[in-house]
């Protein structure tokens, strides 16, 4: 469950980076006519649409990972498995009994 929450956090951060990258504008100075003051045009970088798309995909992945973790936790409680009551003991294989031939 915690691994899913960590993955959701990573996906959410990636979605923020992608959306913030899509919101960036590149200022380009252009001169209008014979004006002494150049105007600044704000243009989108060429990959802005891809940034929005990948940001949306990462955001959807983070929401689905959180929903999956909550669903898994609730279904384990319904079955009767509570993670706080399960003893954490190492698994040791049973030793085979030696066969004695007479």
N, C-alpha and C positions, 0 to 999 in steps of 0.2 A: 504494500500500500504506500509506504513512504517513497519507494522508488518511483511510483507513478506521480506523486506530488513533486518530487525533484524534477522529473521529466516535464511536468506541466509548468514548473517555474522556468525551466530553460526555454521551453517553447514560447512562453509569454514574453520573456526578455528578447528572444529573437524576433517575435512579432513587433515589439516596440522599436527595435532597431530598424526593421524593414519599413515600418510606417514613418518613423522619423526621417529615414533616408528618402522616402517618397515625398515628404513635405518640404524638403530642401529646395531652394530655388537658386539658380545660378544667375547672378547679376551680369548683364552684358551692357556695356556703355554704347549708346547709339547717339549720333548727332542728328538733330532734326533741322534741315535747311541750313541757314547761315547763323544759327543761334550760337552764342558763345558758351552757353551752358549745355553740356550733353545730358540727354535724358537717360534714365536707367530702365531698361526693360527687364522684367523678371520672366525667365523662361524655365520650363521644367527640364530636368536632365533626361536623357533619352530612355533610361530604364525605370522611370517612375511608375508606370503601370505594372511592371513586373514586381516592383517592391510592394505595391498595394496588394497584389495577388498573393505573393508569398507571405506577407504579413497577415493576411486573412487566413491563410492555410495554417500558419503556426498558431494563431489565436484559436482557431477551431480545434486544433490538436490539443492545446492546453486545456480547453474547456472539456473536451471528450475524455482526456486522461483523468481530470478531477472527477468527472461523473462516473467513470469506470471504477476509480478507487472507492468512491462512496458506495456505489452499487455492490462492489465486492465485499466491503466491510459489512454492509447491511445483510447481504445474503449469508455471510459467515455467522452473524449473530442469529439469524433465523434458523440455521442448522444447529446451532448450539455451541459453536466454536467461538470462544472469546479470547482474543490475543493476550489479555492480561492474566488469564488463568492457565494458559498452556505452559507447562514446565519446559524449560529449555535445557535438555540434557543431550549429551552427545550420543549419537547412535553407535552402539558397539555390536559387531556381529556375534552371534552365538557360537560358542566353541563346539566343534563336533565331538561327540563322544567316541573315544577309541574303541574299536571292536577287538575283543580278545578271542583268539582262536585257541581251542584246546586240542 
